[in-house]
Every structure is written in C-alpha cells, then in structure tokens.
Amino acid sequence: MPLFLTIFLVYLAIVLYFTQDAIGAEVFEKKGHSRFKGALWSLIPVYGIIHCFRAASIKNVQKGTFLQFFSVKEILMKLLTFGELVLLAAVVLVPVIYLVGSSFSTTSGLPTTFWPARMTFANYTRLFTETKFWYWYKNTIIIAVLNMVLGVVFITGAAYVFARFKFKGKKVGLITILVLQAFPSFMGLIAMFTLFDTFGLLNKPWALTILYVGGAIPFNLWLIKGYLQQIPKDLDESAMLDGANKWQIFSKIILPLSVPILSFVAVSQFMAPWMDYMLPNYLLNSPTYSGDIKEVWTLAIGLFDMISGMDKANYTTFAAGALIVALPITLLYMIFQRYLIQGITAGATKG
C-alpha cells in the first residue's frame, strides 16, 4: 500500500473516531448524564457510543431528539471540524516528535528516521560538557527577566498616563508611537551598533534589554491603553473623594484590574529574547572582546552555531538544546494560560 494512502486512511480513522466520541458525549448529555462521562465511554470504539444510546434517561427527552445527531449536516460539520483539528495537531506535533526523537539519536547528523531505533542521552551530555550552553542559558534568562520586568513597568506607566490624563501633544504622541511601529528594527542596526560601541555596551548581554524594551513600547502601549480605557473613570473619582492620591489609585485600583493584560505583556516580553538571533548576533560578536566570545552569546546564537557550517553538523545536539529551551516558555504558557486568553482580546475592543 502506498505511503500516502496509508497516511490518509489513518487520518480518516482518527477523524471518524473523534466524531463518534463527540456524538456519544452529546447523546449522554441529552439524557441528563455528565458530558465528560459520555466522552469517556465513547472512547471505546463502537461499544461506547452504543452504551450512550442505550443508557437510561434521567430527564424527559422528546422522540426524535437523537435523530439530529445523525443528520447529514450535523455529521458533516463534525467531520470537517475534527478533520481540521487533527490536521492542525499533526502539523504541530509531527515536528515536535521528530525533534524529541532526534535529541535521543545516536548520530550527529540530520536523522533520516522519524524515531531512533536505539536511544541515548549522549547528546544532552555533550550539550552540557562540550559547549557553553550554561552561559547561553544564563545570559538569555537575564535578558528575558530584565526585559519582562522593565518592559511591564515602563509600558504600563506610559499607557496609564495616555489612558487617564489629558495633556497637550497627547494625540500627536500616540500617532508618532503608532508610526514608529511600522518600521522594522533591523533598519536601525548600524545606528544601534554605533551607539553600543560609543557607550561601551558591545558584547554585554544585559544591554540588549534597552533595545527590546524600547522596541516593545509602541504596540504594547496601545494595547494596555485600550484596556485601561475600558476601566470606568468613576472608580478614580470615587477613590479621590475618599482621599486617595494618584499613586494609590494606580496601585490599588488600576493594577489589580489590569492583571490579564499585564500578564499577557509580561509573557510576551519574556519570550521575545529567547530565539531572537539577528540582534544578539550583531551586537554580541564584536572581535574586540578580550575573553571567550562564546560566553557572552545567547541561546539563539549558540544553538545556530552548532549547525551553521559543514563542519558543525551537530543536529542532534541542537535538538537536545532546543527541547531544553522550550521548557520555561511552555511552563510559563501553562501557568498564565487563563490570563493570556483574556489579555489577547483585552485591548482590541476600544482604542
């Protein structure tokens, strides 16, 4: 059987499996039972959905209610929905599984199999013993934390002023900030290099925070400003009548109500430096550095260096490093997932 046909049949079987699971869960819920339990029962092929249909009803159900689940339109919609979801899951998961398998491969070149026949931890050992991975990780963590803290502080302060105060030049300032967002950061690379060289900031990882924070201001300022404008100004006026000053209003009223949008900005600021290659490679590779230049690199520069030449085909070690890099970002997303979903749409309704 051709490989393409095999993959298609497996894909079709998965879509049908999830479709029957969804139908069984809905039928179980219509009968007054838990939808979750219905989904669990329907995980058993064929028997599960039969069990859901034969289960006793807890509440009255009109005749013909369950026929809607077998209508052509209903089944087609579920097939299309799960077809798209399974396809998207495959697009996301297949490269990740290949990366995980590559990190345990016994070869150093690009693996030709999806999963290694024999697994080893040698790539992880090599990563920590034969490279400057700890230095790269430490430098990137420092930049990410500074970028997150300073970015949230500066951007929130500026957004609060633009959202709650009236002053001359406010509209011009907002338009100017919006226009600056249209220019890509690499247009100023020569100017950045000259300024860093003049002030002695070349080959200093923490100095990149200046550029990351400055570059994040235009978009995030408009985002937070839009969110803060949705908070009623009546709260400010009531607090002032009770004797609160501007700082107390900001710290005790505005900030607690802004947790979703601030969490979104904080996570995006933390993520920005992790795999940014162009800016660090330009400003952390000056030949004037007296020590080991690799000790001031970030993760993006170090990992790319493993596969940047014919004599540096350490793809499996690169895969091991990429997995370790993904851990803090994944954990951060899992912890702040609830706030991120709220923050993504928070400033979009009013600007």
C-alpha positions as CSV (number, residue, x, y, z in Angstrom):
1,M,0.0,0.0,0.0
2,P,1.5,3.4,-0.9
3,L,2.6,5.6,2.0
4,F,0.3,8.4,1.1
5,L,-2.8,6.2,1.1
6,T,-1.8,4.7,4.5
7,I,-1.4,8.1,6.0
8,F,-4.8,9.2,4.6
9,L,-6.5,6.1,5.9
10,V,-5.0,6.6,9.4
11,Y,-6.0,10.3,9.3
12,L,-9.6,9.3,8.3
13,A,-9.8,6.7,11.0
14,I,-8.7,9.3,13.7
15,V,-11.3,11.8,12.4
16,L,-14.1,9.2,12.5
17,Y,-13.0,8.1,16.0
18,F,-13.2,11.7,17.4
19,T,-16.6,12.3,15.6
20,Q,-18.2,9.2,17.2
21,D,-16.8,10.3,20.5
22,A,-18.4,13.7,20.2
23,I,-21.7,12.2,19.2
24,G,-21.7,9.8,22.1
25,A,-20.9,12.6,24.6
26,E,-23.7,14.8,23.3
27,V,-26.2,11.9,23.5
28,F,-25.2,11.1,27.0
29,E,-25.6,14.8,28.0
30,K,-29.1,15.0,26.4
31,K,-30.2,12.1,28.6
32,G,-29.2,14.1,31.7
33,H,-25.8,12.5,32.4
34,S,-22.4,14.0,32.5
35,R,-21.0,15.0,29.1
36,F,-17.5,14.1,30.4
37,K,-18.5,10.6,31.3
38,G,-20.2,10.2,27.9
39,A,-16.9,11.3,26.2
40,L,-15.0,8.7,28.3
41,W,-17.5,5.9,27.4
42,S,-17.3,6.9,23.7
43,L,-13.6,6.5,23.7
44,I,-14.3,2.7,23.4
45,P,-14.9,2.3,19.7
46,V,-18.4,1.3,18.7
47,Y,-19.4,-0.2,22.1
48,G,-19.0,3.2,23.8
49,I,-21.5,5.1,21.5
50,I,-24.0,2.1,21.8
51,H,-23.7,2.3,25.6
52,C,-24.5,6.1,25.5
53,F,-27.6,5.5,23.3
54,R,-28.8,2.6,25.5
55,A,-28.3,4.4,28.8
56,A,-31.4,5.2,30.8
57,S,-32.6,8.9,30.5
58,I,-32.6,10.9,33.7
59,K,-34.8,13.6,32.2
60,N,-37.6,13.5,29.7
61,V,-36.4,13.5,26.1
62,Q,-38.7,14.0,23.2
63,K,-38.9,11.4,20.5
64,G,-36.7,12.1,17.5
65,T,-34.3,14.2,19.6
66,F,-31.4,11.9,19.0
67,L,-32.0,11.7,15.2
68,Q,-30.5,15.2,14.8
69,F,-27.1,13.8,15.8
70,F,-27.2,11.5,12.7
71,S,-28.4,14.2,10.2
72,V,-26.1,14.6,7.2
73,K,-25.5,18.3,8.1
74,E,-24.6,17.5,11.7
75,I,-22.2,14.7,10.9
76,L,-20.6,16.6,8.0
77,M,-19.9,19.6,10.3
78,K,-18.3,17.4,12.9
79,L,-16.2,15.6,10.3
80,L,-15.0,18.9,8.9
81,T,-14.3,20.3,12.4
82,F,-12.3,17.3,13.6
83,G,-10.7,17.0,10.2
84,E,-9.2,20.5,10.6
85,L,-8.3,19.9,14.2
86,V,-6.5,16.6,13.5
87,L,-4.6,18.2,10.6
88,L,-3.5,21.2,12.7
89,A,-2.5,18.8,15.5
90,A,-0.4,16.8,13.1
91,V,1.3,19.9,11.7
92,V,2.2,20.9,15.2
93,L,3.1,17.6,16.8
94,V,4.9,15.8,14.0
95,P,7.9,18.2,14.0
96,V,8.0,18.2,17.8
97,I,8.0,14.3,17.9
98,Y,10.8,14.3,15.3
99,L,12.8,16.8,17.4
100,V,12.4,14.7,20.5
101,G,13.5,11.6,18.7
102,S,16.5,13.5,17.1
103,S,17.6,14.5,20.6
104,F,18.0,10.9,21.6
105,S,19.5,9.7,18.3
106,T,23.0,8.1,18.2
107,T,24.1,10.0,15.1
108,S,25.3,13.6,15.0
109,G,24.0,14.4,11.5
110,L,20.4,15.0,10.5
111,P,18.4,11.9,11.4
112,T,16.8,10.1,8.5
113,T,14.2,8.2,10.6
114,F,11.2,9.6,12.4
115,W,12.2,7.9,15.7
116,P,15.6,6.4,16.5
117,A,15.9,2.6,16.7
118,R,18.3,3.0,19.7
119,M,18.1,5.9,22.1
120,T,20.9,7.6,24.0
121,F,21.5,10.6,26.3
122,A,24.8,11.3,24.8
123,N,23.5,14.5,23.0
124,Y,22.4,16.0,26.3
125,T,25.7,15.1,27.9
126,R,27.6,16.7,25.0
127,L,25.5,19.8,25.2
128,F,26.5,20.5,28.8
129,T,30.1,19.3,28.7
130,E,31.4,20.3,25.3
131,T,29.6,23.6,24.7
132,K,28.9,26.9,26.6
133,F,25.3,26.1,27.0
134,W,25.1,27.2,30.6
135,Y,26.5,30.6,29.7
136,W,24.0,31.0,26.9
137,Y,21.1,29.9,29.1
138,K,22.2,32.3,31.9
139,N,22.6,35.2,29.5
140,T,19.2,34.6,27.9
141,I,17.5,34.3,31.3
142,I,19.0,37.6,32.5
143,I,17.8,39.4,29.3
144,A,14.4,37.8,29.4
145,V,13.7,38.6,33.1
146,L,15.0,42.2,32.8
147,N,13.0,42.7,29.6
148,M,9.9,41.4,31.3
149,V,10.2,43.5,34.5
150,L,11.4,46.7,32.9
151,G,9.1,46.4,29.9
152,V,6.0,46.0,32.1
153,V,7.0,48.8,34.4
154,F,7.7,51.4,31.6
155,I,5.0,50.4,29.3
156,T,2.3,50.3,32.0
157,G,3.3,53.6,33.3
158,A,3.2,55.3,29.9
159,A,-0.1,53.6,29.0
160,Y,-1.6,54.8,32.3
161,V,-0.7,58.4,31.5
162,F,-2.1,58.3,28.0
163,A,-5.3,56.5,29.1
164,R,-6.2,58.5,32.2
165,F,-4.8,62.0,31.7
166,K,-5.3,64.9,29.3
167,F,-2.4,67.0,28.2
168,K,-1.1,68.9,25.1
169,G,0.5,66.7,22.5
170,K,-1.3,63.5,23.6
171,K,-2.8,62.7,20.2
172,V,0.4,63.6,18.3
173,G,2.4,61.4,20.7
174,L,0.1,58.4,20.2
175,I,0.2,58.8,16.4
176,T,4.0,59.1,16.5
177,I,4.3,56.0,18.5
178,L,2.0,54.2,16.2
179,V,4.0,55.3,13.1
180,L,7.3,54.1,14.7
181,Q,5.8,50.6,14.9
182,A,5.7,50.5,11.1
183,F,9.5,50.5,10.8
184,P,11.3,47.2,11.3
185,S,14.0,47.1,13.9
186,F,16.8,45.9,11.6
187,M,16.6,49.3,9.8
188,G,18.5,50.8,12.7
189,L,21.1,48.1,13.1
190,I,24.0,50.4,12.1
191,A,22.8,53.1,14.4
192,M,22.4,50.6,17.3
193,F,25.9,49.2,16.7
194,T,27.4,52.7,16.7
195,L,25.7,53.7,19.9
196,F,26.6,50.5,21.7
197,D,30.2,50.9,20.6
198,T,30.3,54.5,21.7
199,F,28.9,53.7,25.2
200,G,30.9,50.5,25.6
201,L,27.9,48.2,25.5
202,L,29.1,45.8,22.8
203,N,29.3,42.1,24.0
204,K,27.2,42.8,27.1
205,P,24.1,40.7,27.0
206,W,22.1,42.7,29.6
207,A,22.5,45.8,27.4
208,L,20.1,44.2,24.8
209,T,17.3,44.9,27.2
210,I,17.5,48.6,26.3
211,L,16.6,47.7,22.7
212,Y,14.0,45.1,23.5
213,V,12.1,47.3,25.9
214,G,12.2,50.3,23.5
215,G,11.1,48.2,20.6
216,A,8.1,46.8,22.5
217,I,6.7,50.1,23.6
218,P,4.7,51.1,20.5
219,F,2.5,48.0,20.2
220,N,2.1,47.2,23.9
221,L,1.4,50.8,24.9
222,W,-1.6,50.9,22.6
223,L,-2.7,47.5,23.8
224,I,-2.6,48.4,27.5
225,K,-4.0,51.9,26.9
226,G,-7.0,50.3,25.2
227,Y,-7.6,48.0,28.2
228,L,-7.2,50.8,30.7
229,Q,-9.7,53.0,28.9
230,Q,-12.3,50.2,29.5
231,I,-12.0,50.6,33.3
232,P,-14.6,53.2,34.4
233,K,-13.2,56.5,35.4
234,D,-15.9,56.6,38.1
235,L,-13.6,54.4,40.2
236,D,-10.9,57.0,40.1
237,E,-13.3,59.8,41.1
238,S,-14.8,57.7,43.9
239,A,-11.3,56.9,45.2
240,M,-10.3,60.6,45.1
241,L,-13.4,61.6,47.1
242,D,-12.2,59.1,49.7
243,G,-8.9,60.8,49.9
244,A,-6.8,58.5,47.6
245,N,-3.9,60.1,45.6
246,K,-2.9,59.3,42.1
247,W,-0.4,56.6,43.1
248,Q,-2.9,54.9,45.4
249,I,-5.5,54.9,42.6
250,F,-2.9,53.4,40.2
251,S,-1.5,50.8,42.6
252,K,-4.6,49.7,44.4
253,I,-7.4,50.0,41.8
254,I,-5.9,50.1,38.3
255,L,-3.2,47.5,38.6
256,P,-5.4,44.7,40.2
257,L,-8.0,45.2,37.5
258,S,-5.3,45.0,34.8
259,V,-3.8,41.6,35.7
260,P,-4.9,39.9,32.4
261,I,-3.4,42.4,30.1
262,L,-0.3,42.8,32.2
263,S,0.2,39.1,32.3
264,F,0.0,38.9,28.5
265,V,2.5,41.7,28.1
266,A,4.9,40.1,30.7
267,V,4.9,36.7,29.0
268,S,5.4,38.2,25.5
269,Q,8.2,40.3,26.9
270,F,9.8,37.3,28.5
271,M,9.6,35.3,25.3
272,A,11.0,38.0,23.0
273,P,14.7,37.4,23.6
274,W,14.7,33.6,23.6
275,M,15.1,32.8,20.0
276,D,15.9,36.3,18.6
277,Y,19.0,35.7,16.5
278,M,19.7,38.8,14.4
279,L,20.1,41.5,17.1
280,P,22.3,39.4,19.6
281,N,24.4,38.1,16.7
282,Y,25.1,41.7,15.6
283,L,25.9,43.2,19.0
284,L,27.4,40.2,20.9
285,N,30.0,39.1,18.3
286,S,32.5,42.1,18.3
287,P,36.1,40.9,17.7
288,T,37.3,43.5,20.3
289,Y,36.2,41.2,23.2
290,S,39.2,40.0,25.2
291,G,37.7,36.8,26.6
292,D,35.9,33.9,25.2
293,I,33.3,35.4,22.9
294,K,31.1,32.3,23.2
295,E,30.5,33.1,26.9
296,V,28.5,36.2,26.0
297,W,26.3,34.6,23.4
298,T,22.6,34.0,23.9
299,L,20.8,30.6,23.2
300,A,19.9,31.6,19.6
301,I,23.5,32.3,18.6
302,G,24.9,29.3,20.4
303,L,22.4,26.8,19.0
304,F,22.6,28.1,15.5
305,D,26.4,27.9,15.6
306,M,26.1,24.1,16.0
307,I,24.5,23.8,12.5
308,S,25.9,26.8,10.7
309,G,28.6,25.1,8.7
310,M,29.6,21.8,7.0
311,D,32.0,21.1,9.9
312,K,29.3,21.9,12.5
313,A,26.5,19.4,11.7
314,N,25.6,18.7,15.3
315,Y,21.9,18.5,14.6
316,T,21.1,16.0,17.4
317,T,22.8,18.2,20.0
318,F,20.9,21.1,18.6
319,A,17.7,19.2,19.0
320,A,18.5,18.5,22.7
321,G,19.2,22.2,23.3
322,A,16.0,23.2,21.5
323,L,13.9,21.0,23.8
324,I,15.5,22.4,26.9
325,V,14.9,26.0,25.6
326,A,11.2,25.2,25.1
327,L,10.7,24.1,28.7
328,P,10.5,27.5,30.5
329,I,8.4,29.0,27.7
330,T,6.0,26.1,27.8
331,L,5.7,26.2,31.7
332,L,5.1,30.0,31.5
333,Y,2.3,29.5,29.0
334,M,0.7,26.8,31.1
335,I,0.8,28.9,34.3
336,F,-0.6,32.0,32.7
337,Q,-2.9,30.4,30.1
338,R,-6.1,31.8,31.7
339,Y,-4.7,35.4,31.7
340,L,-3.2,35.1,28.2
341,I,-6.5,34.3,26.6
342,Q,-8.1,37.3,28.3
343,G,-5.2,39.6,27.5
344,I,-5.1,38.7,23.8
345,T,-8.5,40.2,23.2
346,A,-8.5,42.7,26.1
347,G,-7.3,45.9,24.3
348,A,-9.0,45.2,21.0
349,T,-12.5,46.5,21.7
350,K,-11.6,50.1,22.4
351,G,-8.5,52.1,21.5
